[in-house]
């Protein structure tokens, strides 16, 4: 099955982002890093923020399962993509039946 955004089936049947999508995300990250410097935070705060982000990603994975694609788990900033196409079709079908 092909994604409307040009993603293709990858490992385990999960959709992989197109090279254009990955390039666009890298450009956005570069723009963000050039626009301003990050504030200096204590190491404890950085570790705490990192753990909170990991916990949030676990929650997102639990909610979306196979419809989640993590693009940059070890990059800063982290990127992920959620496929909502299927959910919309189910919602649309239910709407049309009523």
MODELLER restraints for C-alpha pairs under 7 A, 6 or more apart:
rsr = mdl.restraints
at = mdl.atoms
rsr.add(forms.Gaussian(group=physical.xy_distance, feature=features.Distance(at['CA:2:A'], at['CA:8:A']), mean=5.91, stdev=0.5))
rsr.add(forms.Gaussian(group=physical.xy_distance, feature=features.Distance(at['CA:6:A'], at['CA:18:A']), mean=5.63, stdev=0.5))
rsr.add(forms.Gaussian(group=physical.xy_distance, feature=features.Distance(at['CA:7:A'], at['CA:15:A']), mean=5.78, stdev=0.5))
rsr.add(forms.Gaussian(group=physical.xy_distance, feature=features.Distance(at['CA:7:A'], at['CA:16:A']), mean=5.28, stdev=0.5))
rsr.add(forms.Gaussian(group=physical.xy_distance, feature=features.Distance(at['CA:7:A'], at['CA:17:A']), mean=4.62, stdev=0.5))
rsr.add(forms.Gaussian(group=physical.xy_distance, feature=features.Distance(at['CA:7:A'], at['CA:18:A']), mean=4.96, stdev=0.5))
rsr.add(forms.Gaussian(group=physical.xy_distance, feature=features.Distance(at['CA:8:A'], at['CA:15:A']), mean=5.18, stdev=0.5))
rsr.add(forms.Gaussian(group=physical.xy_distance, feature=features.Distance(at['CA:8:A'], at['CA:16:A']), mean=5.29, stdev=0.5))
rsr.add(forms.Gaussian(group=physical.xy_distance, feature=features.Distance(at['CA:8:A'], at['CA:17:A']), mean=6.82, stdev=0.5))
rsr.add(forms.Gaussian(group=physical.xy_distance, feature=features.Distance(at['CA:9:A'], at['CA:15:A']), mean=4.30, stdev=0.5))
rsr.add(forms.Gaussian(group=physical.xy_distance, feature=features.Distance(at['CA:9:A'], at['CA:16:A']), mean=5.86, stdev=0.5))
rsr.add(forms.Gaussian(group=physical.xy_distance, feature=features.Distance(at['CA:10:A'], at['CA:16:A']), mean=5.29, stdev=0.5))
rsr.add(forms.Gaussian(group=physical.xy_distance, feature=features.Distance(at['CA:14:A'], at['CA:66:A']), mean=6.82, stdev=0.5))
rsr.add(forms.Gaussian(group=physical.xy_distance, feature=features.Distance(at['CA:61:A'], at['CA:68:A']), mean=6.50, stdev=0.5))
rsr.add(forms.Gaussian(group=physical.xy_distance, feature=features.Distance(at['CA:67:A'], at['CA:82:A']), mean=5.57, stdev=0.5))
rsr.add(forms.Gaussian(group=physical.xy_distance, feature=features.Distance(at['CA:67:A'], at['CA:83:A']), mean=4.93, stdev=0.5))
rsr.add(forms.Gaussian(group=physical.xy_distance, feature=features.Distance(at['CA:68:A'], at['CA:81:A']), mean=5.79, stdev=0.5))
rsr.add(forms.Gaussian(group=physical.xy_distance, feature=features.Distance(at['CA:68:A'], at['CA:82:A']), mean=4.54, stdev=0.5))
rsr.add(forms.Gaussian(group=physical.xy_distance, feature=features.Distance(at['CA:68:A'], at['CA:83:A']), mean=6.37, stdev=0.5))
rsr.add(forms.Gaussian(group=physical.xy_distance, feature=features.Distance(at['CA:69:A'], at['CA:80:A']), mean=5.59, stdev=0.5))
rsr.add(forms.Gaussian(group=physical.xy_distance, feature=features.Distance(at['CA:69:A'], at['CA:81:A']), mean=5.07, stdev=0.5))
rsr.add(forms.Gaussian(group=physical.xy_distance, feature=features.Distance(at['CA:69:A'], at['CA:82:A']), mean=6.32, stdev=0.5))
rsr.add(forms.Gaussian(group=physical.xy_distance, feature=features.Distance(at['CA:70:A'], at['CA:79:A']), mean=6.25, stdev=0.5))
rsr.add(forms.Gaussian(group=physical.xy_distance, feature=features.Distance(at['CA:70:A'], at['CA:80:A']), mean=4.19, stdev=0.5))
rsr.add(forms.Gaussian(group=physical.xy_distance, feature=features.Distance(at['CA:70:A'], at['CA:81:A']), mean=6.30, stdev=0.5))
rsr.add(forms.Gaussian(group=physical.xy_distance, feature=features.Distance(at['CA:71:A'], at['CA:79:A']), mean=5.26, stdev=0.5))
rsr.add(forms.Gaussian(group=physical.xy_distance, feature=features.Distance(at['CA:71:A'], at['CA:80:A']), mean=5.11, stdev=0.5))
rsr.add(forms.Gaussian(group=physical.xy_distance, feature=features.Distance(at['CA:72:A'], at['CA:78:A']), mean=5.04, stdev=0.5))
rsr.add(forms.Gaussian(group=physical.xy_distance, feature=features.Distance(at['CA:72:A'], at['CA:79:A']), mean=5.03, stdev=0.5))
rsr.add(forms.Gaussian(group=physical.xy_distance, feature=features.Distance(at['CA:72:A'], at['CA:80:A']), mean=6.89, stdev=0.5))
rsr.add(forms.Gaussian(group=physical.xy_distance, feature=features.Distance(at['CA:73:A'], at['CA:79:A']), mean=6.91, stdev=0.5))
